[in-house]
Amino acid sequence: MAVLTFPNDQGSLDVKYRIALNLVNYIIRLRYNQRADRYYAEIYSAEGDLLRGSVKVVTGAPMFTDTEYDTRLPTALMFPQTLSADLSPPGFDELGEDERVQITIFDGS
């Protein structure tokens, strides 16, 4: 199991991270939507091809799970989790290392 935590750059509303899942490289993009007060995620191939976009980051809900329809997506289980009683989706400054919600990945490798 790999636990992935994203640092929360207070001045940055749009960040990209390179990550290897099941030995395949991907780019994960997290964008904060100020109007909705929520984060949205996108996943790209290592070459920059969009595989899935505008996935709302919801606490406890797996992300990018439609691998039976798109074999380019990682088979790793990736979901935001919290240890607090607040199960609402993370707002600004609530997603990342030492924040209310962290993204956990079970990559099986």
C-alpha positions in Angstrom: 0.0 0.0 0.0 1.2 3.5 -0.8 -0.2 6.5 1.0 0.0 9.5 -1.3 -0.4 13.0 0.3 -0.4 16.2 -1.8 1.2 19.2 -0.2 -1.3 22.1 -0.1 0.2 25.2 -1.7 -1.9 28.0 -0.2 -1.3 30.2 -3.2 -1.8 27.5 -5.8 -5.3 26.5 -7.1 -4.0 24.2 -9.9 -1.2 21.7 -9.3 0.1 18.7 -11.2 1.9 15.6 -9.7 3.8 12.9 -11.5 3.2 9.4 -10.0 3.8 5.8 -10.9 0.8 3.5 -10.3 1.1 -0.2 -11.0 4.5 0.6 -12.6 2.9 3.0 -15.2 3.6 6.7 -15.0 0.6 9.2 -14.8 0.1 12.9 -14.2 -2.5 13.8 -11.5 -3.9 17.3 -11.7 -5.8 18.8 -8.8 -7.7 22.0 -9.4 -9.6 24.0 -6.8 -12.9 25.5 -7.9 -13.5 28.6 -5.8 -17.2 28.9 -6.8 -18.0 25.4 -5.7 -15.4 25.4 -2.9 -14.3 21.9 -4.0 -11.3 20.2 -5.6 -11.5 18.4 -8.9 -9.1 15.9 -10.2 -7.8 14.9 -13.7 -5.6 12.1 -14.7 -3.3 12.1 -17.7 -1.0 9.6 -19.4 2.7 10.3 -19.0 2.6 11.8 -22.5 0.0 14.4 -21.4 -3.1 12.8 -22.9 -6.2 13.4 -20.8 -7.6 10.1 -19.6 -10.4 11.4 -17.3 -11.2 14.9 -16.3 -13.3 16.9 -13.8 -13.7 14.2 -11.2 -15.0 15.8 -8.0 -12.8 14.9 -5.0 -15.3 13.3 -2.6 -14.3 11.9 0.8 -14.5 8.1 0.8 -15.4 7.8 -2.9 -12.9 6.0 -5.2 -11.5 8.1 -8.1 -11.0 7.0 -11.7 -12.7 3.7 -11.2 -14.1 3.0 -14.7 -11.1 0.8 -15.7 -13.4 -1.8 -17.4 -14.3 0.8 -20.0 -10.9 2.5 -20.4 -7.8 0.2 -19.9 -5.5 3.2 -19.9 -6.7 4.2 -16.4 -4.7 2.8 -13.4 -6.1 -0.3 -11.7 -4.9 1.2 -8.4 -7.6 2.1 -5.9 -7.3 5.8 -5.2 -9.6 7.6 -2.8 -9.8 10.6 -0.5 -10.1 9.7 3.2 -10.4 11.4 6.5 -10.1 10.4 10.1 -12.4 13.1 11.3 -16.2 12.9 11.6 -16.6 15.4 8.8 -17.2 13.4 5.6 -17.9 16.3 3.4 -15.7 16.9 0.3 -12.6 18.9 1.1 -12.7 22.6 0.6 -9.7 24.9 0.2 -6.9 24.2 2.6 -8.5 20.8 3.6 -6.7 18.5 1.2 -3.1 17.4 1.6 -0.5 16.4 4.1 -1.6 17.0 7.7 -5.0 18.3 6.4 -8.5 16.9 7.1 -8.5 14.9 3.9 -5.7 12.9 2.3 -5.7 10.9 -0.9 -4.8 7.2 -0.3 -3.7 4.9 -3.0 -3.6 1.1 -2.9 -1.5 0.3 -6.0 -0.9 -3.5 -5.5 2.7 -3.2 -6.5 
